[in-house]
Amino acid sequence: MEYLSYSQYNSYTQCPRSWYLSKIRKAEEKQTWFLPIGSAVHDMIEWALAHPHANPPSAEEFFFPLVAKQRLVEPDTSKWLAGGPKASPVVEGKALQLVKDCFERALEELEDIDVWEVEYDASGRLPGLSVPLKAYVDIRGEHKKKKIPVIWDWKTGSTKPGNFQVETYAALMPEHKWQARYVMLAPGKPKTRYVDLSEISPEVVGMKYQAVLEQMQAKIYKANAGFGCQFCFNQDNCLANAGVLPTRQAIYYDRSADDGYPY
C-alpha cells in the first residue's frame, strides 16, 4: 500500500472482498452504463471551463468513445450494470440523454461560483496516516454572492454520499475554511445543501484512514453480501455472491481464503 484514496477507503468499507478482488487480484470487472455517463459529464464540464467562449462538442463525441472502449471488454451491452428502475434502466439512448441533461444542469449551477481550479490535485499527507493520500477535487472556487471558498463534487447518480469525501478534501487543504456541496445533476434530483467544513480536523480524518489501512494490511477480506451485490462490479468474481454454482471467474479470482482472512 503505497498510498490511499477516498475511493479505496469507500470501496473497502462497503465490502472488503470487492476491494480485494479489484486491487489485489485485479479481477475483470463488470462493465457499466453509469461509469461512462459520469465520465462523459465530467469531461464535458472540464472542456467547457477550459474553452469558455467556444461551443462544446456534442455529448455523443464524449460519450460514444467511452462506450466503444467498454465494448472491447464486453460487447454485449445487455450484460452491463445500469441504474434506474429495473423495468426501464438507464441504457443506450436514455444514458446519452442523461449525459446531456446533467451537463445542462451543471452549466446552470456554475453560474453561482467563480471557478479557481478544475480537477485540483489536493494529494498530500494527513497526521496519523502512514501513507500519502491521493485526492482530486472536481471544483474549487468562490461563491459569487456569499464570497466564501467552496468545494464542489459532481454526482450524476441518484444517491448522495456521506460527507467524508469532502471532509477529506478539507483536511488536505486547511488553508481555507471551506463549504462543500455534492452537486446532484440528474433531472428531478433535489439540490444538496452546503456542508460546513470549517471545523474539520486533519488528525481525525487521518486516523479514520489509518484504521482502514491497517485492516487492509492485515488482509481482512470479509464479504459484506447483501443488497449492494447487484450493483457490485465484482459480482461475477466473488465466491460469497456465487451461491451453489460459482462462476468460472469467481473460482479463478476469489482466492481470499488463501490470501487473507475471508470471514
Protein Blocks (a to p, Z undefined) as FASTA:
>chain_A
ZZdcfklmmmmmmommlmmmmmmnopacdddfklmmmmmmmmmmmmmmmmmmbccddfkl
mmmmmmmmmmmmmmplmlpccedjfklccehjlmmmmmmmmmmmmmmmmmmpccfbghia
fbdcdehiabdcddddfbgcddfklopacdddddfbfbdcdfklmmmmmmmmmmbccddd
dddfbghiacdddddfklccfklmmmmmmmmmmmmmnopabdcedjklmmgfklmmpmkl
nmmmdcfklmmmmmmlmmmcfZZ
